[in-house]
């Protein structure tokens, strides 16, 4: 708002408060010194502008910090049950029930392509709680049989789809969800763990839910989070690492509506996030945090998603690669100047990088000759999975120190139409939002990110010269 506009507002306020408007307009407003009230409002708006900028930067720091926090679970879930329990206790978590083994569940012989098969994921997941939070963690493939099967499934050019069949009639939009196709292999693999996970999550109805996994475990985390959110109607936050694509465009749209707080972490060059896809238009879900080997976030213009990967790309997929990059990201975020620049994380890029990846993938597949297989010359039988003995996990992956777990602002309080709130011009907001529904009394109290409801104007964006007098909180202005 211009200074003249603010002055006009204050004249209107004086009249509304029982005062009188100036009767002789011979002196220009600009020549009068601003009143204390004018300065107070102007300074308040400036302070709130800065507060919103800080809130967005704090959100970026939380995204990065919780990425590291969730990645630790992808390491812990590799161990045997006793070691998992000890590691969870050491970090102030409590295991819910038992570690869930895919081979122990009823229906463990669920077929993938019509034949019985071993679990692709290494057959393990767990649910754990700490404070107000609950974590569901899926293990990535760690066995020769499981890895060979996983690789065959991921690189199968047909990438068979399967309609989602685990949605109950009680779920809102159940009919629409059941029409959606997802990758059949991932869908059927998830069914090994589903009942126990829903049971354990249901035992803690007041916890904030986080779901995580690496590689195939990330694909299962996506399906599990969709399932949990649909059946419990509770918010779910998801972090995946090196996750393959799970479904097509319809699944992405339904998933992002149901699970908006979804972050896909990728080390640049990792081939697994580039599959499957060809005969079926698979698309990645969620926001994308992609970084190089030094933990530096990639700009959207630098995102590539070509299916023409090489054998030498596979080491970028292993847990050690992600651990090294996340350690560097954490160091950057902990640096003293992380709030003075975008050196930690650019929040806007989380959305635009995801869009760039989908566009890059689309263009990449357009140039692949029909009936050809981009990776047909790669000796997949030579691609091995990293084997780390349980007793070597602490040596290979030293624990990364974590700050106390604070509640993270949900995506819908930081983004409006996928644009960070600190980047939205006033004119666009005025067109989108209904001023009559704006709770001015709440917004004019001390600012915090928790008071930025979606569909409502942040205070620094309020067009005060356009709001009817009877909607203004005059008691606050009198003070």
Secondary structure in CASP SS format (residue, H / E / C, confidence):
PFRMAT SS
TARGET T0000
AUTHOR 0000-0000-0000
METHOD secondary structure of the structure
MODEL  1
X C 1.00
X C 1.00
X H 1.00
X H 1.00
X H 1.00
X H 1.00
X H 1.00
X H 1.00
X H 1.00
X H 1.00
X H 1.00
X H 1.00
X H 1.00
X H 1.00
X H 1.00
X H 1.00
X C 1.00
X C 1.00
X C 1.00
X C 1.00
X C 1.00
X C 1.00
X C 1.00
X C 1.00
X C 1.00
X C 1.00
X C 1.00
X C 1.00
X H 1.00
X H 1.00
X H 1.00
X C 1.00
X C 1.00
X C 1.00
X C 1.00
X H 1.00
X H 1.00
X H 1.00
X H 1.00
X H 1.00
X H 1.00
X H 1.00
X H 1.00
X H 1.00
X H 1.00
X H 1.00
X H 1.00
X H 1.00
X H 1.00
X H 1.00
X H 1.00
X H 1.00
X H 1.00
X H 1.00
X H 1.00
X H 1.00
X H 1.00
X H 1.00
X H 1.00
X H 1.00
X H 1.00
X H 1.00
X H 1.00
X H 1.00
X H 1.00
X H 1.00
X H 1.00
X H 1.00
X H 1.00
X H 1.00
X H 1.00
X H 1.00
X H 1.00
X H 1.00
X H 1.00
X H 1.00
X C 1.00
X C 1.00
X C 1.00
X C 1.00
X H 1.00
X H 1.00
X H 1.00
X H 1.00
X H 1.00
X H 1.00
X H 1.00
X H 1.00
X H 1.00
X H 1.00
X C 1.00
X C 1.00
X C 1.00
X E 1.00
X E 1.00
X C 1.00
X C 1.00
X C 1.00
X C 1.00
X E 1.00
X E 1.00
X H 1.00
X H 1.00
X H 1.00
X C 1.00
X C 1.00
X C 1.00
X C 1.00
X C 1.00
X C 1.00
X C 1.00
X C 1.00
X C 1.00
X C 1.00
X C 1.00
X C 1.00
X C 1.00
X C 1.00
X C 1.00
X C 1.00
X C 1.00
X C 1.00
X C 1.00
X E 1.00
X E 1.00
X E 1.00
X E 1.00
X E 1.00
X E 1.00
X E 1.00
X C 1.00
X C 1.00
X E 1.00
X E 1.00
X E 1.00
X E 1.00
X E 1.00
X E 1.00
X C 1.00
X C 1.00
X C 1.00
X C 1.00
X C 1.00
X H 1.00
X H 1.00
X H 1.00
X H 1.00
X H 1.00
X H 1.00
X H 1.00
X H 1.00
X H 1.00
X H 1.00
X H 1.00
X H 1.00
X C 1.00
X C 1.00
X C 1.00
X C 1.00
X C 1.00
X E 1.00
X E 1.00
X E 1.00
X C 1.00
X C 1.00
X C 1.00
X C 1.00
X C 1.00
X C 1.00
X C 1.00
X C 1.00
X C 1.00
X C 1.00
X H 1.00
X H 1.00
X H 1.00
X H 1.00
X H 1.00
X C 1.00
X C 1.00
X E 1.00
X E 1.00
X E 1.00
X H 1.00
X H 1.00
X H 1.00
X H 1.00
X H 1.00
X H 1.00
X H 1.00
X C 1.00
X C 1.00
X C 1.00
X H 1.00
X H 1.00
X H 1.00
X H 1.00
X H 1.00
X H 1.00
X H 1.00
X H 1.00
X H 1.00
X C 1.00
X C 1.00
X C 1.00
X C 1.00
X C 1.00
X E 1.00
X E 1.00
X E 1.00
X E 1.00
X E 1.00
X E 1.00
X E 1.00
X C 1.00
X H 1.00
X H 1.00
X H 1.00
X H 1.00
X H 1.00
X H 1.00
X H 1.00
X H 1.00
X H 1.00
X H 1.00
X H 1.00
X H 1.00
X H 1.00
X H 1.00
X H 1.00
X H 1.00
X H 1.00
X C 1.00
X C 1.00
X C 1.00
X E 1.00
X E 1.00
X E 1.00
X E 1.00
X E 1.00
X E 1.00
X C 1.00
X C 1.00
X C 1.00
X C 1.00
X C 1.00
X E 1.00
X E 1.00
X H 1.00
X H 1.00
X H 1.00
X H 1.00
X H 1.00
X H 1.00
X H 1.00
X H 1.00
X H 1.00
X H 1.00
X C 1.00
X C 1.00
X C 1.00
X E 1.00
X E 1.00
X E 1.00
X E 1.00
X E 1.00
X E 1.00
X C 1.00
X C 1.00
X C 1.00
X C 1.00
X H 1.00
X H 1.00
X H 1.00
X C 1.00
X C 1.00
X C 1.00
X C 1.00
X C 1.00
X C 1.00
X C 1.00
X E 1.00
X E 1.00
X C 1.00
X C 1.00
X C 1.00
X E 1.00
X E 1.00
X E 1.00
X E 1.00
X E 1.00
X C 1.00
X C 1.00
X C 1.00
X C 1.00
X C 1.00
X E 1.00
X C 1.00
X C 1.00
X H 1.00
X H 1.00
X H 1.00
X C 1.00
X C 1.00
X C 1.00
X C 1.00
X C 1.00
X C 1.00
X C 1.00
X C 1.00
X H 1.00
X H 1.00
X H 1.00
X H 1.00
X H 1.00
X H 1.00
X H 1.00
X C 1.00
X H 1.00
X H 1.00
X H 1.00
X H 1.00
X H 1.00
X H 1.00
X H 1.00
X H 1.00
X H 1.00
X H 1.00
X H 1.00
X H 1.00
X H 1.00
X H 1.00
X H 1.00
X H 1.00
X C 1.00
X C 1.00
X C 1.00
X C 1.00
X C 1.00
X C 1.00
X C 1.00
X C 1.00
X C 1.00
X C 1.00
X C 1.00
X C 1.00
X C 1.00
X C 1.00
X H 1.00
X H 1.00
X H 1.00
X H 1.00
X H 1.00
X H 1.00
X H 1.00
X H 1.00
X H 1.00
X H 1.00
X H 1.00
X H 1.00
X H 1.00
X H 1.00
X H 1.00
X H 1.00
X H 1.00
X H 1.00
X C 1.00
X C 1.00
X C 1.00
X C 1.00
X C 1.00
X C 1.00
X C 1.00
X C 1.00
X C 1.00
X C 1.00
X C 1.00
X C 1.00
X C 1.00
X H 1.00
X H 1.00
X H 1.00
X C 1.00
X C 1.00
X C 1.00
X C 1.00
X C 1.00
X C 1.00
X C 1.00
X H 1.00
X H 1.00
X H 1.00
X H 1.00
X H 1.00
X H 1.00
X H 1.00
X C 1.00
X C 1.00
X C 1.00
X C 1.00
X C 1.00
X C 1.00
X C 1.00
X C 1.00
X C 1.00
X C 1.00
X C 1.00
X C 1.00
X C 1.00
X C 1.00
X H 1.00
X H 1.00
X H 1.00
X C 1.00
X E 1.00
X E 1.00
X C 1.00
X C 1.00
X E 1.00
X E 1.00
X H 1.00
X H 1.00
X H 1.00
X C 1.00
X C 1.00
X H 1.00
X H 1.00
X H 1.00
X H 1.00
X H 1.00
X H 1.00
X H 1.00
X C 1.00
X C 1.00
X H 1.00
X H 1.00
X H 1.00
X C 1.00
X C 1.00
X H 1.00
X H 1.00
X H 1.00
X H 1.00
X C 1.00
X C 1.00
X C 1.00
X C 1.00
X C 1.00
X H 1.00
X H 1.00
X H 1.00
X C 1.00
X C 1.00
X C 1.00
X C 1.00
X C 1.00
X C 1.00
X C 1.00
X H 1.00
X H 1.00
X H 1.00
X C 1.00
X C 1.00
X H 1.00
X H 1.00
X H 1.00
X C 1.00
X C 1.00
X H 1.00
X H 1.00
X H 1.00
X C 1.00
X C 1.00
X H 1.00
X H 1.00
X H 1.00
X H 1.00
X H 1.00
X C 1.00
END
